């Protein structure tokens, strides 16, 4: 169940990309890639009712972060996440890598939501990640 929640939690590309089967790609690591919505903005869709609760009741508000700070932390967190994925650590939580380019300008809404995904994983699964600020560790 945890695996299904995390996969749906970090949907960064349309589901059709996962559904396509290409024999060449079967040996590659599964990777989630950010995509733009119809308005041309980067978007992150999280399919988990507890995530909505987390965002509304537990997560610190977006105005407490700067875009530069979020980008810096997300770069660290994505690298840590991908390292866990490649090593097989936390297989019950981390089932795919995240394709994140720190040179890309995603915008504060995307950076905030991605950061909160890591805070949510810490809150729900108690997975401590070094890139989270001390105030975002939730026991």
N, C-alpha and C positions, 0 to 999 in steps of 0.2 A: 504494500500500500504506500509506504514511504517513497518507493521508487517512482510510482505513478504520479505522486504529488509533485516531486521535484522535477520530473520531466515536464509536466504541465505547468509548473511554476515558472520555468525559465524559457518559455516559448518566445523565441526572438525572431523566428522566421515562420512563414506560413506553413501550416501542417502538410500541404501538398509536397513540400520539399522532402519531408521525412517519409512520405508514403511512396515516393518514387524509388524504384529498385533498379540500381545500376550495378552490374557485377563488378565493375572497376572500383566502385566506392565501398564495397563490402569490407575490404581490408583496411580502409582508412578509419581514423577515429571519428566517432560521431561528434559533430560540432554544431553549436547553435550560433547563428549569425544574426546580428541586428538587421532590421529592415525598416524602410520608411513606410508610413501610412499614406492614405490617399491625399492628405494635405502636404505631403513632402517632409513631414517631421518624423524624426526617429521615434519609434514606439516600442513599448514593452508590454506584452499582454501576459498577465498572470492569472491562471485559472485555478484558483484555490480560495474558497470562501474564508478560510482563516487568514489569508493574506489581506483581504479587505478589512477584516477586524483589526489585524495588526497595524495596518496603515492608519486607520481611523482612531484607534484607542491607545496604541503603544508607541509607534514610531514618532521620533522627533519631527516637528514641522519642517517643511522645505526651507523656510526663511532663516533657519538656523545654520544653513550650509551655504558655502559659495560654490559656484560651478567649478572653479579651479581646484578647490579642496576635494570635491566629490570625484573629479576626474583623476586626481592623484591617488586617492584611496581606491577607486575602482580599478585603476591600473595594477595596484598591489594585490587587491583582492582577486582579480581575474587571474593573475599569474599564480597566486596561491591555489585557487580553485583548480586551474588547469594542471598544476603540479600534483595535487591530490588525485585528479582524474588519471593522469598518466601513471602514477605509482600504484593505483588501485586502492589507495586509502579511502576510507569512508564510502565504500561501494554501495552501501545501503542508502546513501544520500546523493552522491555525485555520480551520475550516469553519463554525462557528456561534458565535453569541453565547451568553452565560450570563446567565440571569435570576436575579440574586442580590439579596436585600433585606437590607441591613445592619441594619435594625431588627428583623428576624425572629430569634428565638432558635432556632438550628438545633441547638445542643449541641456539645460539644467533639469528639465522634467525627466528626461531619459536617465541622466546620470543619477538623479535622486532616486528614482524607482529601482534602478539596478543596484544601487548601494543598499536600499532597503530590502532587496531580495536577500543579500548577504546577512543583514541584520535579522531578517525573518528566519533564515536557516539557523542562525545562532539561537534565536528565541525558541524555535520549535524543536530543533534536534540537538541543541546544546553543542553545536559544532563551533568551537572557538577558532576564529580566523584573526591573524595578526594585523590585518589591515583595518579592522574596525576600530574606531576611536573608543576610548575607555567608557565614555558616556553612552555608547550604543551597545555595550555588552549587557544583555538582559538575562538575569538569572531566574 
